[in-house]
Amino acid sequence: MDLKIDVATGDVVLAMFERVVVAIFRGTTTVQAVRRSGQLVSELYTARQRPVLVLTVVEEFASMPALEVRMELVAYLKRVNGLVDRSAVVFEGDGFRAATVRSIVAGVSLFSRPDYPHRVFASVGAAARFLANGKLDSLAPHRVIRLVDEVRRTPPKATFMAWMQEPSSRGPLASPR
């Protein structure tokens, strides 16, 4: 499976590669982006018929998620139970701001209680090693690092996408097609 960029805006890039869903948050995190990330997890799980890996990178200058986004993150982590093998969140940067963002993620994790390993890291390298977990069928950490670099280089393609519309009667993980 080749790298598939699903969404690329100034705020978020969502991609899939082999058995990994990658989300890179660059600016404002939206409820719609979190929902689409969950849909990608469901789509990749369905295509591969086995649990997937999730890597979320929050860049240093991404804004703090609003309360409704945090609530959607809690719902997202619950919805993907059974679909995810391991999940890693990387918060880049250091100091007070990074510590504040890490505390928000810790709170989201506490409320969602995912049934899969879900950890927070300060670097993509550490997260890649966690995702590999020494399993022979996992991606090697250096491949995950290169994957993130490639996804990061994706330029914004649009500022509005049809999937950003509120879902009508679709379920939370339904495909927007």
Backbone torsions as a table, in degrees:
resi	resn	phi	psi	omega
1	MET	NA	131.1	177.3
2	ASP	-84.3	164.9	175.2
3	LEU	-63.1	129.5	177.2
4	LYS	-119.5	114.5	174.7
5	ILE	-86.2	118.7	-178.0
6	ASP	-92.2	-43.0	-178.8
7	VAL	-138.1	137.1	175.9
8	ALA	-144.7	101.7	175.8
9	THR	-122.9	-178.8	175.9
10	GLY	-67.1	-18.3	-177.2
11	ASP	-102.1	-28.8	-174.2
12	VAL	-151.9	147.4	168.6
13	VAL	-126.8	126.6	177.4
14	LEU	-117.7	131.2	-175.9
15	ALA	-145.8	162.2	174.9
16	MET	-130.9	142.8	175.0
17	PHE	-150.9	125.2	-177.3
18	GLU	48.2	-108.0	-179.4
19	ARG	-114.3	27.2	-177.2
20	VAL	-121.2	132.5	168.6
21	VAL	-102.8	126.2	-179.4
22	VAL	-114.9	131.4	174.4
23	ALA	-125.8	123.2	176.4
24	ILE	-116.7	116.2	179.7
25	PHE	-98.5	118.9	-175.0
26	ARG	-102.5	-30.1	-173.8
27	GLY	-137.3	-114.5	-178.4
28	THR	-85.5	127.9	176.9
29	THR	-88.5	129.1	-178.5
30	THR	-112.8	158.8	175.0
31	VAL	-59.3	-41.2	-178.0
32	GLN	-63.3	-39.3	178.8
33	ALA	-66.1	-40.3	178.3
34	VAL	-64.6	-43.3	178.1
35	ARG	-62.0	-43.4	-179.5
36	ARG	-64.5	-37.3	176.7
37	SER	-58.8	-43.6	176.7
38	GLY	-62.4	-38.0	177.4
39	GLN	-64.4	-38.6	178.4
40	LEU	-65.1	-39.8	176.4
41	VAL	-58.7	-47.0	179.7
42	SER	-62.2	-44.2	-179.8
43	GLU	-63.0	-44.3	-178.8
44	LEU	-68.5	-39.8	176.9
45	TYR	-60.5	-44.7	180.0
46	THR	-63.3	-42.1	-179.3
47	ALA	-67.6	-37.1	-174.8
48	ARG	-96.9	-17.6	-179.2
49	GLN	57.9	36.6	173.8
50	ARG	-161.9	156.7	-177.8
51	PRO	-57.9	148.4	-175.6
52	VAL	-109.1	169.0	175.0
53	LEU	-102.3	144.2	179.2
54	VAL	-124.7	128.4	176.6
55	LEU	-124.9	118.4	178.7
56	THR	-113.6	127.3	177.9
57	VAL	-117.3	125.1	176.1
58	VAL	-108.2	111.2	-177.9
59	GLU	-68.0	158.8	-171.4
60	GLU	-52.7	-38.1	-174.6
61	PHE	-104.1	15.3	174.4
62	ALA	-65.9	145.0	-177.9
63	SER	-76.4	159.7	176.8
64	MET	-65.3	136.5	179.6
65	PRO	-70.2	139.4	177.5
66	ALA	-67.4	165.1	-178.0
67	LEU	-57.2	-43.7	-178.8
68	GLU	-65.1	-30.9	176.6
69	VAL	-70.2	-41.6	177.8
70	ARG	-61.3	-39.6	178.1
71	MET	-65.4	-39.0	177.3
72	GLU	-66.5	-36.3	176.2
73	LEU	-61.8	-41.9	176.1
74	VAL	-59.9	-47.0	180.0
75	ALA	-63.8	-40.6	179.1
76	TYR	-59.9	-49.1	-178.7
77	LEU	-61.4	-33.0	176.5
78	LYS	-73.6	-42.5	-177.7
79	ARG	-61.6	-33.3	-175.6
80	VAL	-89.6	4.6	173.6
81	ASN	-55.2	134.7	-178.8
82	GLY	88.3	-17.0	179.8
83	LEU	-102.6	-16.6	-173.2
84	VAL	-114.1	134.6	175.6
85	ASP	-84.6	-47.7	179.2
86	ARG	-151.7	151.1	179.5
87	SER	-135.6	132.1	178.2
88	ALA	-125.6	137.8	176.8
89	VAL	-119.6	128.9	179.3
90	VAL	-112.1	126.7	173.5
91	PHE	-112.9	111.7	-178.4
92	GLU	-83.3	154.8	-178.7
93	GLY	99.4	174.6	179.1
94	ASP	-145.4	-180.0	-179.7
95	GLY	88.5	-165.2	-173.9
96	PHE	-60.7	-44.9	-178.0
97	ARG	-59.9	-47.4	179.5
98	ALA	-64.0	-39.7	178.5
99	ALA	-63.7	-37.7	178.0
100	THR	-64.5	-45.7	179.3
101	VAL	-63.6	-42.4	178.3
102	ARG	-60.6	-36.4	179.0
103	SER	-68.0	-33.8	176.7
104	ILE	-64.3	-43.8	179.3
105	VAL	-64.6	-39.5	177.9
106	ALA	-61.0	-40.9	177.7
107	GLY	-65.3	-42.2	178.0
108	VAL	-61.1	-44.7	179.8
109	SER	-63.9	-39.2	-179.8
110	LEU	-62.5	-42.4	-178.9
111	PHE	-75.2	-30.5	-176.3
112	SER	-87.4	-27.9	-179.2
113	ARG	44.2	64.0	180.0
114	PRO	-63.0	149.4	-178.6
115	ASP	-91.7	14.8	176.4
116	TYR	-124.3	157.9	177.4
117	PRO	-62.1	127.2	-177.5
118	HIS	-137.6	112.7	-174.4
119	ARG	-129.2	158.9	178.8
120	VAL	-110.5	136.8	-178.1
121	PHE	-132.8	161.6	178.1
122	ALA	-96.6	-10.6	-179.4
123	SER	-142.0	153.9	177.8
124	VAL	-65.8	-36.9	179.5
125	GLY	-59.0	-46.6	179.3
126	ALA	-64.8	-39.9	178.5
127	ALA	-65.5	-39.5	179.5
128	ALA	-63.3	-40.0	177.3
129	ARG	-65.0	-40.0	177.6
130	PHE	-62.9	-44.4	-179.3
131	LEU	-64.8	-37.1	179.3
132	ALA	-67.8	-40.7	175.2
133	ASN	50.0	24.2	177.5
134	GLY	71.6	6.6	179.8
135	LYS	-79.1	140.8	-178.7
136	LEU	-68.2	-29.1	-177.4
137	ASP	-90.2	3.4	179.6
138	SER	-88.2	161.3	174.4
139	LEU	-69.9	140.2	175.7
140	ALA	-65.9	144.3	-178.7
141	PRO	-53.2	-39.7	-178.9
142	HIS	-64.5	-30.6	177.0
143	ARG	-70.6	-37.1	178.0
144	VAL	-66.1	-41.5	178.7
145	ILE	-62.0	-44.4	177.7
146	ARG	-64.9	-37.0	177.6
147	LEU	-60.0	-47.7	179.7
148	VAL	-62.3	-41.6	177.9
149	ASP	-60.0	-42.0	-179.9
150	GLU	-66.8	-43.3	179.1
151	VAL	-64.2	-40.1	-179.8
152	ARG	-60.8	-33.0	-179.0
153	ARG	-77.8	-3.9	-179.2
154	THR	-68.2	121.3	178.8
155	PRO	-75.8	153.8	175.5
156	PRO	-59.1	134.4	-179.8
157	LYS	-102.6	-26.7	-177.6
158	ALA	-162.3	160.9	175.4
159	THR	-104.9	-12.2	178.8
160	PHE	-138.7	136.2	178.1
161	MET	-131.7	151.1	-178.7
162	ALA	-57.6	-33.9	-177.8
163	TRP	-68.0	-11.7	179.7
164	MET	-77.1	-10.7	176.2
165	GLN	-66.9	146.2	176.6
166	GLU	-61.8	135.4	179.5
167	PRO	-66.0	144.0	179.3
168	SER	-82.2	-94.7	-178.6
169	SER	-104.3	9.9	-179.4
170	ARG	-71.6	153.6	174.6
171	GLY	-73.7	169.5	-174.9
172	PRO	-64.8	-22.2	179.7
173	LEU	-113.7	11.9	-178.8
174	ALA	-68.8	146.0	177.8
175	SER	-72.6	143.5	-177.1
176	PRO	-75.2	-0.8	-177.6
177	ARG	-68.1	NA	NA
